[in-house]
Amino acid sequence: MAYHKWQQNLSSFLALFTSSGTLICCAIPALVATVAGGAAVSSMISTMPWLVSFSQYKEWIFLIAGIMTALSGLLIFFPKGKVACSITGGQGCDVAGRYTKALFWLSVTMITIGAFFAYGYYPILRVLEGL
C-alpha cells in the first residue's frame, strides 16, 4: 500500500497541532512565570482557566504528540511507495516534500521546547537556586 502526499501532509499537520499543545500546556506558562512573575501567571490563568486542566494531562499530551510526530517522521522519511508525480515532472512533490519536512522539524522543535519546560526547566532552576 502506497502512502500519498495528502497522508504525509495530514500526519505533519497533526504532529504540528499536537506538539503545539505541549507549548500551550507547559512552555508558555513557564516562560511567562520566568519573565513576568507569578502575578502574570495568575492573571493568565484567571483569563484562561482551561490551562490548569490542560496542564494536568501533560503526560497524555506529550504521549499523543510524540506518537503523531513519530508517525509523521515515518511517513516522511520511510515512505512505503512512490507518490505519483510523473504528471508534473516531480516538481509538485518536491515542493510538498519540503513543506512536510519543514512541518515535521517545526513539530520536533516545538515538542522539544515543551518537554524542556515541562520536565527539565524546574529541576534546573532548583539546582541553580541552591548555588
C-alpha positions in Angstrom: 0.0 0.0 0.0 1.5 3.3 -1.1 1.2 6.4 1.0 0.1 9.5 -0.7 1.3 13.1 -0.2 -2.0 14.0 1.5 -1.4 11.4 4.1 2.1 12.8 4.8 0.7 16.3 4.9 -2.1 15.3 7.2 0.3 13.5 9.6 2.6 16.5 9.6 -0.2 18.9 10.3 -1.5 16.6 13.2 2.0 16.4 14.6 2.3 20.2 14.5 -1.1 20.6 16.1 -0.4 18.2 18.9 3.1 19.4 19.5 1.8 23.0 19.8 -0.3 21.7 22.7 2.9 21.0 24.5 3.8 24.6 24.2 0.4 25.8 25.5 0.4 23.5 28.5 4.0 23.8 29.6 6.3 26.2 27.8 4.2 29.4 27.7 3.2 29.4 31.4 6.8 28.7 32.4 8.1 31.4 30.2 5.5 33.9 31.5 6.4 33.0 35.1 10.1 33.5 34.4 9.8 36.8 32.6 6.8 38.4 34.3 6.4 36.6 37.6 3.7 34.9 39.4 1.2 37.7 39.2 1.2 37.4 35.4 0.7 33.7 35.6 -2.3 34.1 37.9 -3.7 36.7 35.6 -3.2 34.4 32.6 -4.9 31.5 34.5 -7.8 33.7 35.5 -8.2 34.7 31.9 -7.8 31.2 30.5 -8.8 28.8 33.3 -8.7 25.8 30.9 -4.9 26.0 31.2 -5.0 24.4 34.6 -6.9 21.3 33.4 -4.9 21.2 30.2 -1.6 21.1 32.2 -2.9 18.3 34.4 -2.9 16.0 31.4 0.6 16.9 30.2 1.7 13.2 30.1 -1.1 12.4 27.7 -0.4 15.5 25.6 3.2 14.5 25.3 2.4 10.9 24.5 -0.1 11.8 21.8 2.3 14.5 20.4 5.2 12.0 20.4 3.2 9.3 18.6 1.9 11.8 16.0 5.4 13.2 15.4 6.9 9.7 15.1 4.2 8.7 12.7 4.8 11.8 10.7 8.5 11.1 10.6 8.0 7.5 9.5 5.7 8.6 6.7 8.1 11.3 5.5 11.4 9.6 5.8 10.4 6.0 5.2 7.6 6.0 2.6 6.1 2.7 1.6 5.8 3.5 -2.0 6.3 6.1 -4.6 3.9 9.0 -4.9 2.7 9.6 -8.5 4.5 12.7 -9.6 5.1 11.9 -13.3 2.4 14.4 -14.4 4.2 17.5 -13.2 7.7 16.1 -13.6 8.1 15.7 -9.9 8.1 19.5 -9.1 4.9 19.4 -7.1 6.2 16.6 -5.0 9.5 18.4 -4.3 7.5 21.4 -3.0 5.2 19.3 -1.0 8.1 17.2 0.4 9.9 20.4 1.6 6.7 21.6 3.1 6.0 18.4 5.0 9.6 18.1 6.2 9.5 21.7 7.4 6.3 21.0 9.4 7.9 17.9 10.8 11.0 19.7 12.0 8.9 22.5 13.4 6.9 19.9 15.3 10.0 18.3 16.7 11.3 21.7 17.8 8.0 22.5 19.5 7.8 19.2 21.3 11.4 19.6 22.4 10.8 23.1 23.8 7.6 21.9 25.5 9.4 18.9 27.0 12.2 21.1 28.3 9.8 23.4 30.1 7.6 20.6 31.3 10.3 18.3 32.7 13.7 20.0 32.7 13.2 23.6 33.5 12.1 23.3 37.1 14.9 20.9 38.2 17.5 23.2 36.6 16.0 26.2 38.5 16.2 24.2 41.7 19.8 23.4 41.2 20.7 27.0 40.3 18.8 28.2 43.3 20.9 26.1 45.6 24.2 27.6 44.3 
